[in-house]
Amino acid sequence: MYEHRVAYDLDAVIGLQLSFSYTAPARLGDRMEPFKEAARKALLAANPAGRWEQAVVTEVLLARRPRD
């Protein structure tokens, strides 16, 4: 198992959100700027420091077939 932390600032969190298909710029269209502004406001209300960390855990399972 491998674990590391990734730090995000406010712009990175919003950019990450815009990378998902359900909030992609093409889907939001002319609602993108109001969406970004509402997201900024909500994120800063939740965490005024404007910095977040995500723990990323990678696990690898190795298996092989038994020989006949």
C-alpha positions in Angstrom: 0.0 0.0 0.0 1.2 3.5 -0.9 -0.3 6.6 0.6 0.5 10.2 -0.2 -1.3 13.5 0.3 -2.2 16.0 -2.5 -2.7 19.7 -1.6 -5.2 21.8 -3.5 -5.8 25.5 -3.4 -9.2 27.1 -4.3 -8.5 27.3 -8.0 -7.3 23.7 -8.1 -10.5 22.5 -6.4 -12.7 24.4 -8.8 -10.6 23.2 -11.8 -10.9 19.6 -10.5 -14.7 20.0 -10.3 -14.8 21.3 -13.8 -13.0 18.3 -15.1 -15.9 16.0 -14.2 -18.4 15.3 -17.0 -21.4 16.5 -15.1 -19.9 19.9 -14.4 -17.7 20.3 -17.5 -17.6 23.7 -19.1 -19.3 22.4 -22.2 -22.2 21.1 -20.1 -22.5 24.3 -18.0 -22.3 26.6 -21.0 -23.2 30.2 -20.0 -23.8 29.0 -16.4 -20.1 28.3 -15.9 -19.2 31.7 -14.4 -22.1 31.7 -11.9 -21.3 28.1 -11.0 -17.6 29.0 -10.4 -18.6 32.0 -8.3 -21.1 30.0 -6.2 -18.5 27.2 -5.7 -15.9 29.7 -4.6 -18.3 31.2 -2.1 -19.3 27.8 -0.7 -15.8 26.5 -0.5 -14.5 29.6 1.3 -17.4 29.5 3.7 -16.5 25.9 4.5 -12.8 26.6 4.8 -11.7 30.2 4.8 -8.0 29.2 4.5 -8.8 28.1 0.9 -6.5 25.0 1.1 -7.5 21.3 1.1 -5.6 18.0 1.3 -6.6 14.7 -0.1 -5.1 11.4 1.0 -4.5 9.2 -2.0 -4.1 5.5 -1.3 -2.9 3.1 -3.9 -3.1 -0.6 -3.3 -1.9 -3.3 -5.7 -3.1 -6.9 -5.7 -1.0 -9.3 -7.6 -2.3 -12.7 -8.6 -1.3 -15.4 -11.0 -2.9 -18.5 -12.4 -1.9 -21.8 -11.1 0.0 -23.9 -13.6 -1.8 -26.9 -15.0 
